[in-house]
Amino acid sequence: MPFEFKKMEIPDVILVTPRVFEDDRGYFMETYKASEFKANGIEEDFVQDNQSFSKRNVIRGLHFQKKPHAQGKLVRCLQGSIWDVAVDLRENSATYKKWAAAELTSDNKQMLYIPPGFAHGFATLSDTAIISYKCTAEYCKDADSGIRWNDPEISIAWPVEEPILSQKDFDANKG
Ligand SMILES: Cc1cn([C@H]2C[C@H](O)[C@@H](COP(=O)(O)OP(=O)(O)O[C@H]3O[C@H](C)C(=O)[C@H](O)[C@H]3O)O2)c(=O)[nH]c1=O
């Protein structure tokens, strides 16, 4: 089994651990396989890949796209380490406005699946971090939305105190 799938405390959020094949040259690993993922609760198809580079203490988020452009995301950290967060915004969910998080690093090679209907954000824990993530819907600027990274109703225990934010994310703080 090349992947291990572990449901988080919000069961639809899934932590995926790939099998890493190491040898004298370095390592190889599969990072996605439709048959394995579909058999383990990640049934959506992915249609767009993104990559971003962030400096220490950057928080990107919390972002989501409004229906019918809601995106699921499969996030992994290629360099450095991030603290990745999913917030359940599905109003009929038993875990509405609850959050789940995982530390994704270039060493642990773990991936977090965040389903459509969730907000996503992360904090950069290393000097720099590069993430790559697959999306189940294409970017739609008009559907782009977000909630405050430090929304008191959600109260995420961020490991960063005075984050570096984009103007968009900073302005979200003005409520
Ligand atoms: C997301 C996206 C952005 N853009 C353009 C729009 C802006 O001119 C520029 C930077 O976008 P933004 O500041 O929204 O980038 P992030 O703050 O990294 O946003 C992302 O961060 C959180 C963590 C996410 O999960 C989302 O994928 C996304 O919201 O790229 C595109 O052209 N295509 C895209 O798919």
The ligand as a Gaussian input file, in Angstrom:
#p B3LYP/6-31G(d) Opt

LIG

0 1
 C       -5.152000      31.290000      -5.446000
 C       -4.836000      31.906000      -6.774000
 C       -4.365000      33.198000      -6.872000
 N       -4.086000      33.720000      -8.093000
 C       -3.536000      35.083000      -8.148000
 C       -4.380000      36.132000      -7.445000
 C       -3.372000      37.107000      -6.909000
 O       -3.073000      38.112000      -7.874000
 C       -2.118000      36.264000      -6.673000
 C       -1.872000      35.916000      -5.216000
 O       -3.084000      35.367000      -4.725000
 P       -3.347000      35.275000      -3.179000
 O       -2.734000      36.448000      -2.477000
 O       -4.810000      35.008000      -2.981000
 O       -2.482000      33.985000      -2.809000
 P       -2.591000      33.202000      -1.411000
 O       -2.707000      34.173000      -0.262000
 O       -1.489000      32.217000      -1.400000
 O       -3.975000      32.448000      -1.513000
 C       -4.065000      31.047000      -1.417000
 O       -3.805000      30.746000      -0.067000
 C       -4.597000      29.787000       0.578000
 C       -3.717000      29.087000       1.581000
 C       -5.347000      28.859000      -0.283000
 O       -5.681000      27.741000       0.104000
 C       -5.808000      29.316000      -1.612000
 O       -5.338000      28.444000      -2.631000
 C       -5.415000      30.689000      -1.941000
 O       -6.409000      31.563000      -1.410000
 O       -2.304000      35.067000      -7.442000
 C       -4.254000      33.016000      -9.262000
 O       -4.005000      33.526000     -10.372000
 N       -4.740000      31.724000      -9.173000
 C       -5.034000      31.145000      -7.977000
 O       -5.460000      29.959000      -7.960000

